[in-house]
Amino acid sequence: MTGEQAETVGQRFALAVAARPHAVALVEGQQSVSYAQLALRAERLACALEQAGVRSGDFVALTLERGINLIVAMLAIVRTGAAYVPIDPRYPASRRDYILGDCGASAAVVADGAGVAVRPLQPSRRPVLPAGAGRLLYVMYTSGSTGKPKGVMVTHANVLRLFASTRDEFGIAASDVWCGFHSPSFDLSGWEIWGALLHGGRHVVTPRDVARDPERFAALLHREQVTQLIQTPSAFRNLMPALLSAGCPASLRMIVFCGEKLDFQALRPWAAQVGLRRPALVNMFGPTETTIVATHHLVTERDLDGDGPNPIGAPIGDLRMRIVLPDGSDAPLDTPGMIHVGGPGVAAGYLGAQALTAAHFYTAPDGDGTLLRWYDTGDVGMRIAPNAFAYVSRADRQLKIRGYRIEPGEIEQALRACAEVVDCIATAADFPDHERRLVACVIATEAGLRDPLAMEQRLRAALAAQLPDYMLPSHFYLVRQFPMNENGKLDIAACVRAPQAARTPGPDGDAALHGLLRNIWSHILGCGRIGDDDNFFALGGTSITLVKMLGAVHALYGVKLILDVYETPVTINVVAQAIREQRGPDQVTR
């Protein structure tokens, strides 16, 4: 069997194993696993899954952190003929339970010490798959406008044709080293994992703490001689200063941007120091429903001017794109319309949601009469050349924050369930540091407004019990009525500009230290209401702003703090205590 004859991801992986059995397939820290070893471990776990009752066509939940065990489990599930359903183990229990119930998982692969265990499940429902859906590889849950996440069904054929269409153009080869940066519950991880394992390449696992530390991540790219890197523009914005400081790895030949709109002007420092030839910078567009990526555009010097539309390039080899006007006709050149993607990359639809699938997916002929499956992306774009496209905006309320798709309605539904909430709007706001953050404007009851700080804490706790971290607003604005501009539209910027009440100061005797730290945080985060136990990241902090904050602390107190942000929340109290431990309690007053 040749690669072109392979009908499943498992068959294609088996060809890579046969061709390069002793080549390193996975690297995680000091551990490495060859292709033969990986295949053997996957086969053993597949047997355990089958003994637990998993059969072809089932769904198996994956609730593992990124790592070698995760990829072994993926391959094992594929080996049984089932489809994997990645669920971030950090999701609140209510969200995990909803996904497990919605997909009707027959089993779950869970962490068990340093290994994994198979947990048989008794599904209460078995979703009905649409006719002609094909063999499913995975179901990826994304934020849903109805208040519940929706499962996108992606087939083996979807993924195999993705790499068949990009292999030659991007020069994908067995010599490539792919960086596994993303969570398995984010579809960009599929590019990183299957791009390596279907071609005999090497996949380097990036631990979660390293992925959020630019300096350590840059060091990993150098150490492992990574050649292929995919990043959301927000993530690369954090990484870029570290790479410019350490130097771009000579091995790196391609950086792909995907997941959100790229600000080309932000790449000017990179172009000035590194250039645009090696690594090549490629801007891609592609919702989960079109199997990771749908278009590609090679970044050029001209793009860095920032004038004109935001280019996303041409569809990848086997896909087609239309710009559709409200009457269903194709838009003329340079005219905005809805982006529709057609071809074999379009997913099978939404699991167990026939009406929602029918509203977004359809079958229609291409311009040459070929019958294709199409997906209405909900994005506005335009054709800027015969086979080149540009992104404009979303047509609905869906947001992209740091690459994550967020439906504000899901957040609003959770907030409206809180007794003190009369009404609410969740949206994105631009802050003075050019950071785009998720915020919530809440019309509160008079009882709630009497103690807004306590109410905000209750709202944060309520959302944290239902939503993943990336869907938690960094700022809550409690109001009696929504602020409006002169045109009668929501003026969220007025909330961002408005001063906020100060929170309770720190313990007696520490007021000066805590006050200075709150001032630093307020300046960096762009918010005035900061409590001593508020988490820096919950207030909108990122790895870059954390570095800025620690730099300011160093300048003021002469201490270089190293915080374990994954074991201990970064709060004013934690930072203050770390300063006291280094300088002594009598040396912190300034």
Buried (B, 14 or more C-beta within 10 A) or exposed (E): EEBEEBEBBBBBBBBBBEEBBEBBBBBBEEEBBBBBBBBBBBEEBBEBBBEBEBEEBBBBBBBBBBBBBBBBBBBBBBBBBBBBBBBBEBBBEEBBEBBBEBBBBBBBBBBEEEEBEBBEBEBEEEBEBBEEEBBBBBBBBBBBBEBBBBBBBBBBBBBBBBBBBBBEEBBBEEEBBBBBBBBBBBBBBBBBBBBBBBBBBBBBBBBBEBBBBBBBBBBBBBEBEBBBBBBBBBBBBBBBBBBBEBEBBEBBBBBBBBBBBBBBEBBEEBBEEBEBEEBBBBBBBBBBBBBBBBBBBEBEEEBBEEEEBBBBBBBBBEBBBBBBBEEEEEBEEEEBBBBBBBBBBBBBBBBBBEEBBEEBBBEEEEEEEEEBBBBBBBBBBBBBEEEBBBBBEBBEBBBBBBBBBBBBBBBBBBBEEBEBBBBBBBBBBEBEBEBBBBBBBBBBBEEBBEEBBEBBBBBBEBBBEBBBEBBBBBBBBBBEEBBEEEEEEBBBEBBBEEEBEBBEBBEEEBEEBBBBBBEBBBBBBBBBBBBBBBBBBBBBBBBBBBBBBBEBBEEBBEBEBEBEBEEEBBBBBBBBBBBBEBBEEEEBEE
